[in-house]
Amino acid sequence: MKTPNFACFFDIDGVITKGPNFITVAKPAIQTLIQLNVPVVFVSNTCMLESDKAKQLSNVLGVTVSSFY
């Protein structure tokens, strides 16, 4: 499958999560993008460590989320 020439950026807080809850349609949408080899980038302005946020997202999404900045 050809790698797309674009990426998708998601703000975590308020876009894919609302408070402690994951927005229902976000998970299958993100998993579909990953299956299509679309690069996905998560951004957040919380004070949580990047590695902790990456682990949290990995657990919820069922995919490996790396922490880079």
PLY file of the C-alpha trace (Angstrom):
ply
format ascii 1.0
element vertex 69
property float x
property float y
property float z
element edge 68
property int vertex1
property int vertex2
end_header
0.00 0.00 0.00
1.32 3.43 -0.93
2.23 5.78 1.92
0.10 8.94 1.80
1.80 12.30 1.30
-0.03 13.81 4.26
-0.39 13.24 7.99
-3.21 13.76 10.48
-2.66 15.76 13.65
-5.06 15.30 16.55
-5.33 17.46 19.64
-5.87 14.93 22.39
-7.81 17.04 24.89
-11.28 17.89 23.65
-10.90 16.24 20.24
-10.21 12.55 20.89
-10.84 12.70 24.63
-13.30 14.68 26.69
-12.09 14.75 30.25
-11.17 11.19 31.23
-13.40 9.69 28.51
-12.38 8.70 25.00
-14.72 10.04 22.32
-16.47 6.99 20.84
-15.84 7.59 17.13
-12.21 8.62 17.61
-10.81 5.13 18.20
-12.07 3.44 15.00
-11.22 6.53 12.95
-7.63 6.60 14.20
-7.25 2.83 13.79
-8.47 3.13 10.18
-5.93 5.86 9.45
-3.16 3.69 10.91
-4.28 0.70 8.80
-4.09 2.96 5.73
-0.49 3.91 6.67
-1.46 7.53 7.31
1.01 9.08 9.78
-0.88 10.13 12.91
0.47 12.75 15.33
-1.06 13.50 18.71
-0.58 16.88 20.37
-1.50 18.06 23.83
-0.86 21.01 26.09
-1.30 19.10 29.34
1.42 18.91 31.94
1.47 15.09 31.80
4.81 13.60 30.71
4.90 12.72 27.02
5.85 9.12 27.78
2.92 8.74 30.19
0.47 10.23 27.69
1.85 7.94 24.95
1.35 4.88 27.18
-2.18 5.98 28.01
-3.08 6.44 24.33
-1.42 3.13 23.42
-3.58 1.30 25.94
-6.80 2.94 24.80
-6.15 2.65 21.05
-4.53 -0.79 21.08
-1.58 0.49 19.02
1.92 1.68 19.89
2.10 5.44 20.33
5.65 6.80 20.56
6.42 9.94 22.51
8.39 12.51 20.56
8.45 16.28 20.64
0 1
1 2
2 3
3 4
4 5
5 6
6 7
7 8
8 9
9 10
10 11
11 12
12 13
13 14
14 15
15 16
16 17
17 18
18 19
19 20
20 21
21 22
22 23
23 24
24 25
25 26
26 27
27 28
28 29
29 30
30 31
31 32
32 33
33 34
34 35
35 36
36 37
37 38
38 39
39 40
40 41
41 42
42 43
43 44
44 45
45 46
46 47
47 48
48 49
49 50
50 51
51 52
52 53
53 54
54 55
55 56
56 57
57 58
58 59
59 60
60 61
61 62
62 63
63 64
64 65
65 66
66 67
67 68
